[in-house]
Amino acid sequence: MLAKVHSVTLLGIEAVHCEVEVNIASRGFSTAVIVGMPDAAVKESLERIRTAISNCGYQPPAKRTVINLAPADIRKEGPALDLPIALGMLFASEGDIPAKLGEYMIIGELALDGRVRPVKGILSAAMLAKESGLTGVIVPYANANEAAVVADLEVIAVGSLTDAVGFFTDQLPLEPTAIDLEAAFADAARYEQDFADVRGQEFCKRALTLAAAGHHNVLLLGPPGCGKTLMAKCLPTILPPLTLHESLETTRVWSASGKLPRDTALLATRPVRTPHHSASAAALVGGGTVPQAGEVSLAHHGVLFLDEFPEFQRSILETLRQPLEDGCVTIARSHSSVRFPAEFMLVAAMNPCPCGYYSDPRRPCKCTQPQIERYLARISGPLIDRIDIHVTVPAVPFDELRKHKVGTDSATMREQATTARHIQRERFGSDKNMLNGRMGPRMVRRHCPLEAPCERLLKQAMTELGLSARAHDKVLRVARTIADIEASADITSDHLSEAIQYRRLDRQS
């Protein structure tokens, strides 16, 4: 008897339809085999499945069983195929296949006692089920809210193999899981940090407001303890709230990576990822024998904060150049090519010298000039060029720390950034995702015209600072954002001068 069950396998963050075909011969020895490019986890599942079937009170097939995972040219990975294989084996052996078995996509890992354990990639699977025109999905209890995010799709949560069998044989009616998406989204969209917690540093807050308004990458340069890390963690609080589309994209990445917190249906706040400087290239940008998303993809629609920037291996930092330019990461392997989204804001932080106290008025710097130059040279010129804003973060004086008056808070900064983004949306028209920081050279020429005094100022800066062509465009993009913050239709000399001031490392070199 042949039973066919719908399931999925993951390719990166994309769910690929996998049809589980279970054929039980009318005669032959009690053997089972899985074909269709299964990995080790799928091959090992047979004994787990047979034990789970027995412990649930059912009889495992006693004749030759062939399980085919189609399409056969895509590698199948992970334990998510346990439940569909088990159901296919049971119904094929009984010879009575329920009609609605072909109406649902089934995903879940089995424990030896028949419990259904949660798996990763459920959101992508549910989205694929809807696109495929299926009635619904059968998922583990722990993944039900995640799948219920997809509208107009029945989400049946099961806790055990027995529950799934009862549902398909109409012996156990199960109600679909439903959530109030707007309420869940609103409840989760809260941040713990606020820029009001940052004492002083008003100049840096101004620079970060510009970064949020125009989607510009930022480099914070200052001594230890001046507030660089706190400001980086506060940056998402001044970015526009995640849209539902952005939230779904980010949640898919986290779900496929197995990092979505339990009982979380959607990520409603912009993620902040802070990898350690000892992270490998695969951990940072993604990779591995089976390609997995890296930190740049987990920071999709959020912030990637790299503290101690020069301490990262230079070769690893160079891998950031493609995602910074393209907004995605493509990992090629001999058998496939996987694309991960990586539309993030980079915030890098570093000390001005190896000891950290160069230019600090309170503590003497012990570094020689050659040591400082070698330290700064750990970051390549092409990578520095891709960072729009370089800002010096000074040490905070005692009087500023003890002030009772709170400085600029996140709400004020977010209002300024949001107003500037409205102006950009009107300027760029139909392209709603376009912001100043993403403009190409042609758009820079069109939207950043300069009067004669500004031309002379920019020429002088290019000559004296030795700015590259890319840095030239970065200055104009930042100047355009400064003009938008101040609701100015034209870029003035003041706007351009401020933008030039944000090329800190160019001036030092």
N, C-alpha and C positions, 0 to 999 in steps of 0.2 A: 504494500500500500504506500502511496506517495502523498506526503503532506507538504504544503508550501506555506511559509510564514514570512511576513515582512519584518525586516529589522534594518539596522544601519551599521556602518563602520565609519570611523573618522579619518579624514585626510587633511591634516592640519586642523583648522577649525571648521572645515566644511564636512557636513554629514553626507555620506554617499549611500544610496539605497543598496541594501544587501538582501537578496532573497535566499532564505534558508530552506533548502529542499531536503527532506528526510524521506528516504526510501527504505522500507523494510521488506526484505525478500520473503517469499513464501516458504523457502527452505534454506538450509545452510547452517553453519556454526554460529554461535553467539559471539560475533565479533562486530566491532564498530570502527569506522574510519571516517575522518574528516578530510575533504578535499576542497580546493579553491583558494590556495595560498594562505592557509592559517599560520599565525605565528605560534610561538611556544605556549603562550597563555591560552590560546584557543585549543591547541592540541591537548593540553593538560586538562581541559575542561571535561572531557568525556567521563573520567572516573568521578569527578565532582558531581556531574549531572546524574550519573547512574545512582550514586549514593544518595543524592537528594531525592530522587524519585522513590527509592526504596524506603527512606525514612519518612516520606509523606504517605506511605501506605499503598503506593502503586507498584505495579510489576514492571521492571525494566524490560525492554524488548529482548526476547530470547533467540532471535534469529539475526542473520547478517544485516547490519544497518550501515547504509552509506549516507553521509551528510555532505551535501554540496553547498558551498557558499558562493553565490553568484553576485556580480561578475567574477570570473576566475582570474582576471588579470590585475586585480587590486588586492594588495596585502591586507588581511583582516587581523586586527590587533585588539587585545584587551578582553576582559571577561563579560562585556555587555551582551554577547550572543548566548550566554548560558540559558536564560529563560526561553528565548524562542526555540533553541535546539531542544530543550526539555519538552516543551509543548508539542513540537513537531514529532518527537519520538513517541510520546504518549498517544496522540491522536492517530498517528500512522499505525501503531501496533494494535489499537482497538478497532481500526477500520471504519470509524465513524467520525468524520471530520466536520466540525461545526461550520456552518456557512459564514458566520461572522468572523471566523479566524482570519480570513483574507481582507477584512475591513479595518484592521488595526495594525499599527506598527508596535512591535514588542521589544523592549530593552530591559535588561536587568542581569545582575550577577547572582548566582545561587550560592548559599551556604550549604554545608553538608546536611543540615537539618531541614533544608527546604526554604529557609528564609530568603527574601530577595533583598540584596544589598544595593546601595546607591552606586551609580556609575557616573562618569564624566561625559560631557557633550550632550546632555539631555535637551538643552534649548535648541541647538542646531538640529537635533533629531526631530523635535516637535515641529520646527519650521519646515523641515523637509516633508513630514507627514502631511501638513496642510497643503504644501505645494503639489504633492502627489495625489491629492484628492481623496485621501483616506478619511474614514470617519473619526478616528482618534488614535491615541497612543496608550499602551500599557506600560507603566513606569513604576519603579520602587516608591514607597511612601515618602522617603526623604527627598525625592526629586520632583514630587507632584507640583509644588508651588512654582518651581522653575519652569516646568512644562506648561502650566496653566497661564503663563504670560501670553502665549499664543492664542489669539482670539478665534472663536468659531471652530474649536477643536475639542473633542471629548478627551479628557485626561482621566484615565482610570488608574488609581493608585492601588497597588497590591502589596501585601506584606509577606506573602509566601507563594510557593508554587501551587498550593491547594487553593488559594484565593483565585489565582489566574484560571485554573481548571474550572472552578465553580462558576466563574463569570462566563466563560465560553460555553459551558453546558447548561447555562441558565438556572443553575442550582443556587447561586449566590449573587443576588442583584447588588451591584456596586454603583453608587452615585458618582458622577463625574466631579472632579475637583474644580472649584472655581475660586477666583480671588478678585477683590476689588483693586484693579491695577492702579488706578489713580490714587487711591488712598494709600496703598502700599508704597507707591513711588514717593508720595508726599511725606509719609512718615520717615522714610529712610534718607530723605534729602536734607540731612542736617550735618553741619561740620562742628567739630569740637574746638578747632582753633579759630582765632580772630586776630587781625592785625592790630587791634587795640592792645593785645598782649605784648606787642613789640615796642619797647621804649626807645624814643628817639628815632633815628634812621629815617627821617622824613624824605631825604633825598633818594634813598633806596626805595622807599615806598612809591615815590613818584616814578622811578624807573620800572618797578614791577607793575604799576598801573598801566604804563605804556605797553609793557610786554603782554599783559592780559588783553589790552584793547586791540592790539594788532597781531597777536600770535607770534611774538618774537622770542627767540631763544636768549637766555641770559647767563652771564658769567659774573658771579659775586666774588670779589677779591678783597680779603680782609683778614685780620689776625684772629686767633682762636677766641671763641666766646663773645663775638660781636653780634651774633644773632642771625648768621647766614642760614643755618639749618631751620630755625623757627620760621623765618620768612619764606623759605622754600615750601615748608609744609602748609603755610597759610595761603600760598598762591591760589590753590583751587577755590578758595572762598571768595575770590573776586572775579573768577571766570563766570560766564553765563551758566545758569543751571543746565545740566544734561537734558537734552531732548530725549524723547522716548526712543527715537531711532538710534541716537548715539549710545543710549543705555543698552539697547539690545546688542549693538555691535560689540561693546566692551564686555558685556556679560557673556557673550558667546566665546570670547577669547578666554576669559577666566574659567568658564565651564569646561571647555575643551582641554584646558590645562589642569583641571582637577583642583583649582584654587578658589572656586566659588564657595563662600562660607555656607555652612549648613543652615537650613531654614531661611535662606535668602533667595527671593524670587528674582530680583533685579538689583544691579548696582546703580544706585541713584545719586551717588556722589562721584566726583572725578577722582580717579585713583592717583595716588602718589607712590611711586616705586623708588626705593633707595638702596640699590645694590651696593655691596661692599667692594672696595677697590681690588680685592683679590678675586673677583668674579671672572670666570672664563669667558671667552668670546661666545661660546654656545649659550651660556647662561644669560649673557647680556643681549644678544641679538637673535638668539634662537639657533637650533641645530640639533645635532645628535644623529645616531644611526636611524632612529625614527624621529623625524623632525618635530621638535616641540617649540612652542612660542617662548621667546625670551623676555627679558625685562622691558625692552622697548615696546613689545606688543601688549604686555600686561599694563603698560602705561598709556594705552590707546585712549585718546580723548582726555588724557590727564597730564600729569607731570612726571618726568623722569629726573630725579635729583641725584647727581653724581658728586658726592662730597669727596674732599681730598683728590680733586681732579687729576693733578700730575702723578698721583700714586698709582693710577691705573696703568697697565702696560700700554705702551704707545701703539703696538699693533692691534690691541683690542679697541682702543679709542678710534682707530682709523675705520673700524667696521661700522661706526656710527654714521659715516658720511653718506651712505646710500639711504638709510631711513630718514635722515634729516632732510635730504633733497626730495625723496620720492614719496614719503609717508607710508612706506610699506617695506617689508623684508621678503625677499625671495630666496628660498633655500633649495638648491638643486642637488638631487641625488641621481644615481644611475638609473633607478627605477621610476622616479617621479620628480616633480618640481612642486613645492608647496609655497603658497603665498600667505603671509601673515600681515594684517594691518598694523601700522605703527605711526599713527598721527598723534604725536605727543609734543609737549613743550619741554625743551631741555633747559634745566637749571643746573649749572655747574658751580661748585664752590671750591675755592683754593686759597691757601695762604700766599702772601706776597713773596715769601722766601722759605727756605727749609726750616728755619727755627720758628717762623710765623710772625716775627715782630718787626719786620722792616717797616719803617715809617710810623711805628707805634710810639707816641710821645712818652709813654709811661715805662716802657721796657726797652732796653738797648738790644739791637740786633747783633747777633754774633756771627753772621754769615759774611763771607767775602763776596765781592762783586762777581768773580767767576762762578762761585757756588750759586748765586742767585740766577745768573744767566743760564747755567746748566739746568737748574730747577725749572725755570720757565720754558726752556727748550724741549722739555719732555712732551709738550703739547705742540703738535705740528701747525704750521701756518695755515694750511688748507682747512683744518678743523676750526681754528680760531676764526677764520673768515666766515664760517657758517654760523657763528654765534653773533647775533645782531647787536646785543647790548652788553658792554663790559662796564661794570659799576664798582667803585671802591666803597667798601663797607668799613667805616672807621670804628674804633673801640668806643663804647658808650661811656660818657663821663658819669661820675657818681651823681651829680645833680639831676641828670636826665633819668637815671634809674629810680631815684627817690621822689620824683615829681608825682603829685596826686592827679594832675591833669592827664587824661588819656589822650594819646596821639590819634592820628587818622585811623579810623576803624575800617573794617572790611566792607561794611555797607556803603560808606562814602566812596571808597575806591571802586567797588563794583558798579555803582551808579555811573561814575565817570567812564569806566571801561565799556559798559553797556551802551551808553550814549554814543561813544565813538564807533562801536560796532554797528549801530543803526545807520550811521552816516555811511559806513563802508558798504552795507547791504544796499543802500540806495544807489551808491556809486556803481557797484558791480552788477546790479540788476538781477538777472535770472540766476546767476551763479551764487547761490546762497552760502556756499562753503568757502567762497573766496574772501580772504582777509589781506591786509597790507603785507603781512609777513610772508604770504604765499605768492605774491605777485612775481611773475616772470619778467625778464628784461624788457619785453615789448610793452607790457602793462606798466612798468615803471616809467618808461618814456612817455606813455600816454597820460598817466595820472599824476606824475610828479614834475610838471614844468617849473622852471626856475627863471626868475627875473635876473637882469644883468648883475646886480650886487651879489645875489646868491651864487651865480655862476663863478664870480671871482673868488668868493669865500670857499666854495667847494674845490676850485682849482688849487688854491693855496693849501688847503688841507691835504689834498691828494699828493701834492709835491712834498710838503714838509713831513707828513706821516708815512709816506710811501704806501698809500692804500692800494689794494688790488682792485681789479674791475668788479669782483664780487663784493668787496667791502664798499666800493662806491655805490652799488645798488642797495646794500644794506643801510647805508647812511640815508639814502633817499626814502627808503621804506619807513625807517624810524621817524624821519622828519615828517612824512605824510601822516603818520599816526599822531605825532605831537600836534600837528595842525588840526586833525580831527578831534582830539581831546579838547582843544580850545575853540572848536566849531569855526575854524577858518577855512575858507575855500581855497586859499593860496598858501604855499609854503613861503614863509618869510625868513629873513636872516636870523631872527631869534630861534625859530624852529630848527633851522639847519645847524646853527651853532650848538644848540643843545644835543642834537643827534651826533654831531662830531665829538662832543665831550664823552659820549658813550663808547668810543673806540679806545678804551683804556690801554689795552695791551699793544695796540698799534703805536700809541704814543711812546710807550716804554721801549719798544724795539727800536 
